[in-house]
């Protein structure tokens, strides 16, 4: 009994020691890990710029993750391209559909005309739904998006896609199929093609958010299905037809709440598409360097929130297998400008509050989280983090907090002012 009492006492003493060694994360701990920088006219400057230049030089794959259509992540990507160019990067992968990325890559062959061409593309295929402008490639709707593409083009980069097409791009995909035909085939199939385009445009005009009805109407359309059969006579159209049908399938899966199956399909297809497009571009996965821009949940290492090991984890493992490394960069906001007023997201409880405290209104900051893993997992444990903060430390290397940003952005259309 006495021996049992001694063991219990020792146990409580060890718990007390670990507890005393733990601390809540605060600015005093993060200051040595945080570097400021600015982006002016697409140029990085400051201590953070030097830090990013040094660290990206060591990585084979650099992954920039935000939400997909973030203007700020596009500004960061634009600024990091010349830095990566200096250390051997020439290829960028985007989480857009394979057909869309091939279109973007073709537009990049003429960098001086890229913004004008992208505006024309958006203008041609944009429609209005529930008082919102809907563009065919959701990730390419702001001037900031066109700017980083133009910058990549001017540095002679290639762009590829590994994601899905939007269900808003069916007219665009139909046009691409038709353009694949030789002139005599276009003459033969032009009536079916015209009827199919007219049907889709009318459907978009009156959709009003009716997702299931839209999918049912496309599947039941004699004009659309007839043209898809004609398009299938050309092997080069198969990837376009697959993208067309898969976009509708994913909408149905969402409506039916088949979320696990939907994300399982996404993870599988993204890895397949990435390999397919890298090989198509002659990319050597053992030695060549790659910049990836997409939703941060899919670009992290380890187990992602959607219950799968995503493409970010695959690239992390491949880099280590090659004797190299990846850099996983998560971009988050602190200050938001809405209708002329600036709001601080820390006015409300936020699980990343310790990190966001380092954010500034007029400067970017990058926090190096790589060495925090040891202090969070191995005894004596120095920091007790909440689940979300700990998840970020596990999955990402750098946390970039951008300065204040405007919540509402205008679409990149021919009528939009170039400053937007």
C-alpha positions in Angstrom: 0.0 0.0 0.0 2.9 2.4 0.9 4.5 1.6 -2.4 1.3 2.3 -4.3 1.0 5.7 -2.4 4.6 6.6 -3.5 3.8 5.8 -7.1 0.7 8.0 -7.1 2.7 10.9 -5.5 5.4 10.6 -8.2 2.7 10.6 -10.8 1.2 13.8 -9.5 4.6 15.4 -9.2 5.4 14.6 -12.9 2.1 16.0 -14.0 2.8 19.1 -11.9 6.2 19.5 -13.5 4.8 19.2 -17.1 2.0 21.6 -16.3 4.4 24.2 -14.9 6.6 23.9 -18.0 3.6 24.6 -20.2 2.7 28.1 -21.3 0.0 29.7 -23.5 1.4 30.9 -26.8 1.9 34.7 -26.8 3.5 37.4 -28.9 6.7 37.1 -26.9 7.2 33.5 -28.2 6.2 34.4 -31.8 8.3 37.6 -32.2 11.6 35.7 -32.9 9.7 33.5 -35.5 7.9 36.4 -37.3 9.2 38.4 -40.2 7.6 41.5 -41.8 7.6 42.3 -45.5 5.8 44.5 -48.0 4.6 43.9 -51.5 4.9 47.0 -53.7 4.3 46.8 -57.4 4.7 43.1 -57.2 8.1 43.2 -55.4 8.8 41.6 -52.0 10.8 43.8 -49.6 11.9 43.6 -46.0 13.2 40.9 -43.6 10.3 38.6 -44.6 11.3 38.8 -48.2 14.8 37.8 -47.4 13.6 34.9 -45.3 11.2 33.7 -48.0 14.0 33.8 -50.6 16.3 31.7 -48.4 13.7 29.1 -47.6 12.1 28.7 -51.0 15.6 28.1 -52.4 15.8 24.9 -50.3 12.4 23.5 -51.4 11.5 21.4 -54.5 7.8 22.1 -54.1 6.3 25.4 -52.7 2.6 25.2 -51.9 0.6 28.4 -51.4 -2.8 27.7 -49.8 -5.6 30.1 -49.2 -9.2 29.9 -50.2 -9.3 29.4 -54.0 -10.3 32.9 -55.3 -8.4 35.0 -52.8 -7.1 38.2 -54.2 -4.4 38.4 -51.5 -3.0 35.0 -52.3 -2.8 36.0 -56.0 -0.9 39.1 -55.0 1.5 37.0 -52.9 1.9 34.5 -55.8 2.6 37.3 -58.2 5.4 38.6 -55.9 6.9 35.2 -55.2 7.2 34.1 -58.9 10.4 36.2 -59.7 11.9 34.9 -56.4 11.2 31.3 -57.4 12.4 31.9 -60.9 15.9 32.7 -59.6 16.1 29.3 -57.9 14.9 27.2 -60.8 11.1 27.2 -60.7 9.4 27.3 -64.2 6.1 25.4 -63.6 2.9 26.3 -61.7 0.0 24.0 -60.8 -3.4 25.5 -60.1 -6.4 23.8 -58.6 -8.5 24.6 -61.7 -9.9 22.2 -64.2 -7.5 20.6 -66.7 -9.3 22.2 -69.7 -9.3 25.7 -68.1 -5.6 25.5 -67.2 -4.8 24.5 -70.8 -6.7 27.5 -72.0 -4.9 29.8 -69.5 -1.5 28.3 -70.6 -2.4 29.1 -74.3 -3.3 32.7 -73.3 0.1 33.0 -71.6 1.9 32.5 -75.0 1.2 36.2 -75.5 1.9 37.9 -72.2 1.1 41.4 -73.4 -2.4 40.4 -74.4 -3.1 38.1 -71.5 -5.2 40.5 -69.3 -7.3 41.6 -72.3 -7.8 38.0 -73.4 -8.9 36.8 -70.0 -11.3 39.8 -69.7 -12.8 38.8 -73.0 -13.1 35.2 -71.9 -14.9 36.2 -68.7 -17.1 38.6 -70.5 -18.2 36.1 -73.1 -19.2 33.4 -70.6 -20.3 35.4 -67.5 -23.9 35.4 -66.5 -25.9 36.8 -63.6 -27.6 34.7 -61.0 -29.3 35.9 -57.9 -27.7 39.4 -58.4 -24.2 37.9 -58.6 -21.9 37.7 -61.6 -20.9 34.1 -62.3 -17.6 33.5 -64.2 -16.6 30.3 -65.9 -13.3 29.9 -64.0 -14.1 31.1 -60.5 -10.4 31.2 -59.5 -9.7 33.7 -62.4 -12.1 36.6 -61.7 -9.9 39.5 -60.5 -7.2 41.6 -62.0 -4.8 40.1 -59.3 -5.4 36.7 -60.9 -4.6 37.9 -64.3 -1.5 39.7 -63.0 0.2 36.6 -61.5 -0.5 34.7 -64.7 1.0 37.5 -66.8 4.0 37.6 -64.5 4.4 33.8 -64.9 4.1 34.2 -68.7 6.7 36.9 -68.8 9.1 34.6 -67.0 8.3 31.8 -69.5 6.5 29.6 -67.1 4.0 26.9 -67.9 0.7 26.5 -66.1 -1.3 23.3 -65.6 -4.4 22.3 -63.7 -5.3 19.4 -61.4 -8.8 20.3 -60.3 -12.4 20.2 -61.5 -14.2 22.3 -63.9 -17.0 24.5 -62.5 -20.5 23.6 -63.6 -20.6 27.3 -64.7 -18.2 26.4 -67.6 -20.4 24.1 -69.7 -20.7 26.6 -72.5 -16.9 27.1 -72.5 -16.3 23.4 -72.6 -18.8 23.0 -75.4 -17.0 25.6 -77.4 -13.7 23.9 -76.8 -15.1 20.6 -78.1 -16.4 22.3 -81.2 -13.1 24.0 -81.8 -11.3 20.6 -81.8 -13.2 19.6 -85.0 -11.6 20.1 -88.4 -13.4 22.7 -90.6 -15.4 20.1 -92.5 -16.6 18.5 -89.2 -17.6 21.9 -87.8 -19.7 22.4 -90.9 -21.3 18.9 -90.4 -22.0 19.4 -86.7 -22.7 23.2 -86.5 -26.4 22.9 -86.2 -26.3 20.5 -83.2 -23.5 22.6 -81.6 -25.5 25.9 -82.0 -28.6 24.2 -80.5 -26.6 22.9 -77.6 -25.0 26.3 -76.9 -28.4 28.1 -77.1 -29.9 25.6 -74.7 -27.1 26.0 -72.1 -27.1 29.8 -72.3 -30.9 29.8 -71.8 -30.5 27.4 -68.9 -27.9 29.6 -67.2 -30.0 32.7 -67.7 -32.9 31.2 -65.8 -31.1 28.9 -63.3 -31.6 31.0 -60.2 -29.7 28.5 -58.0 -31.9 25.5 -58.9 -29.0 23.1 -58.9 -30.8 19.7 -59.3 -33.2 21.0 -61.9 -30.2 22.4 -63.9 -28.4 19.0 -63.8 -31.6 17.1 -64.8 -32.3 19.5 -67.7 -28.7 19.1 -69.1 -28.9 15.3 -68.8 -32.3 15.3 -70.5 -31.4 17.7 -73.3 -31.5 16.1 -76.7 -29.4 18.9 -78.1 -26.7 18.7 -75.5 -26.5 14.9 -75.5 -26.5 14.7 -79.3 -23.6 17.1 -79.5 -21.6 15.2 -76.7 -21.9 12.1 -78.8 -20.7 13.9 -81.9 -17.8 15.4 -79.9 -16.8 11.9 -78.7 -15.9 10.9 -82.2 -12.7 12.9 -81.7 -10.4 11.3 -79.1 -9.0 14.7 -78.2 -12.4 15.7 -76.9 -12.6 13.0 -74.3 -11.0 15.0 -71.5 -13.4 17.8 -72.2 -16.4 15.5 -72.1 -15.2 13.9 -68.9 -14.8 17.4 -67.3 -18.3 18.4 -68.5 -20.0 15.3 -67.0 -18.0 15.3 -63.8 -18.9 18.9 -63.0 -22.6 17.8 -63.1 -21.9 14.6 -61.1 -20.2 16.6 -58.3 -23.2 19.0 -58.1 -25.5 16.0 -57.7 -23.3 14.5 -55.0 -23.4 17.8 -53.1 -27.2 18.0 -53.3 -27.5 14.4 -52.2 -25.1 15.1 -49.3 -22.6 12.4 -50.4 -19.8 14.6 -49.1 -17.4 11.8 -48.1 -17.8 10.1 -51.5 -17.4 13.5 -53.3 -14.2 14.4 -51.5 -12.8 10.9 -51.9 -13.4 11.3 -55.7 -11.7 14.7 -55.6 -8.6 13.5 -53.8 -8.2 10.5 -56.2 -8.8 12.6 -59.3 -6.5 15.5 -58.3 -3.6 13.2 -57.9 -4.4 11.6 -61.3 -4.8 14.9 -63.0 -1.5 16.3 -61.5 0.5 13.3 -62.7 -1.2 13.4 -66.1 -0.5 17.1 -66.7 3.1 17.0 -65.3 4.0 14.1 -67.6 2.3 16.0 -70.5 4.5 19.0 -69.8 7.7 16.9 -69.6 8.1 17.6 -65.9 10.7 15.5 -64.0 9.1 14.8 -60.6 12.5 13.8 -59.2 14.3 17.0 -59.9 12.1 19.8 -61.3 10.6 22.4 -59.0 6.9 23.2 -58.8 4.8 26.1 -57.4 1.3 25.0 -56.4 -1.6 27.5 -55.7 -4.9 26.2 -54.4 -7.2 25.8 -51.4 -5.0 25.4 -48.3 -7.0 22.4 -47.0 -5.8 20.4 -50.0 -2.2 21.6 -49.9 -1.3 20.8 -46.4 0.8 17.8 -45.4 -0.7 15.1 -43.3 -4.4 14.4 -42.7 -6.6 17.2 -43.9 -10.0 18.3 -42.5 -12.0 16.5 -45.2 -10.7 13.1 -43.9 -8.1 12.3 -46.6 -4.5 12.7 -47.4 -4.5 15.3 -50.1 -2.2 16.3 -52.9 -0.2 18.5 -50.5 0.7 15.4 -48.5 1.5 13.4 -51.7 4.0 16.1 -52.8 5.5 16.2 -49.3 6.2 12.5 -49.4 7.5 12.7 -52.9 9.9 15.5 -52.0 11.3 13.5 -49.1 11.6 10.4 -51.3 13.6 12.6 -53.7 15.8 13.8 -50.9 14.3 17.2 -51.0 11.5 19.1 -49.1 8.3 21.0 -49.5 7.2 24.3 -48.1 3.5 24.5 -47.1 2.4 28.1 -46.8 -1.1 28.9 -45.3 -2.4 32.4 -46.0 -4.9 33.9 -43.6 -6.4 37.4 -43.0 -6.6 39.6 -39.9 -8.0 42.9 -41.0 -10.9 43.2 -43.4 -12.1 46.3 -45.1 -15.8 46.4 -45.7 -17.7 49.4 -47.0 -15.0 51.8 -46.0 -14.4 50.5 -42.5 -11.7 48.2 -41.3 -12.6 45.3 -39.0 -10.3 43.1 -37.0 -11.2 39.4 -37.0 -9.9 39.3 -33.4 -12.9 41.3 -32.3 -14.5 37.9 -32.1 -13.0 34.7 -30.6 -10.7 33.0 -33.0 -8.8 29.7 -32.6 -5.8 31.2 -34.3 -5.8 34.3 -32.1 -2.2 33.8 -30.8 -0.9 33.8 -34.4 -3.2 36.5 -35.7 -2.0 38.9 -33.0 1.1 39.2 -35.1 -0.9 40.5 -38.1 -0.5 44.2 -39.2 -2.8 46.5 -41.0 -0.3 47.7 -43.6 2.4 45.0 -43.7 2.5 41.3 -44.5 4.0 39.0 -41.9 5.3 35.4 -42.2 5.5 33.1 -39.1 7.9 30.2 -39.2 6.0 27.4 -37.3 8.4 24.5 -38.2 10.2 24.4 -34.9 7.1 24.6 -32.8 6.3 20.9 -33.4 8.9 19.8 -30.9 7.6 22.3 -28.2 4.0 21.1 -28.7 4.6 17.4 -28.7 7.7 16.4 -26.7 8.2 16.7 -23.0 8.6 19.0 -21.4 5.7 20.4 -23.4 6.2 24.2 -23.7 2.9 25.2 -25.4 -0.7 24.0 -24.9 -2.5 24.9 -28.2 -6.1 24.5 -29.0 -7.0 21.9 -31.6 -7.2 24.3 -34.6 -3.9 26.0 -33.8 -2.2 22.6 -33.2 -3.6 21.4 -36.5 -2.0 24.4 -38.3 1.4 23.7 -36.7 1.2 20.0 -37.8 0.1 20.7 -41.4 1.9 23.9 -42.4 5.4 25.4 -42.3 4.6 29.1 -42.6 1.6 31.1 -41.7 1.4 34.3 -43.8 -1.0 37.0 -42.5 -1.8 39.6 -45.1 -2.7 43.3 -44.5 -6.2 44.7 -44.7 -8.1 43.6 -47.7 -11.5 44.5 -49.4 -14.1 41.8 -48.8 -16.0 42.4 -52.0 -14.2 42.2 -55.4 -15.5 43.0 -58.9 -15.2 40.4 -61.6 -12.5 40.8 -64.3 -14.7 41.9 -67.2 -14.0 44.2 -70.1 -16.2 46.8 -68.4 -14.3 46.6 -65.1 -11.7 49.3 -64.3 -8.2 48.0 -64.3 -7.6 49.1 -60.7 -10.1 46.7 -59.3 
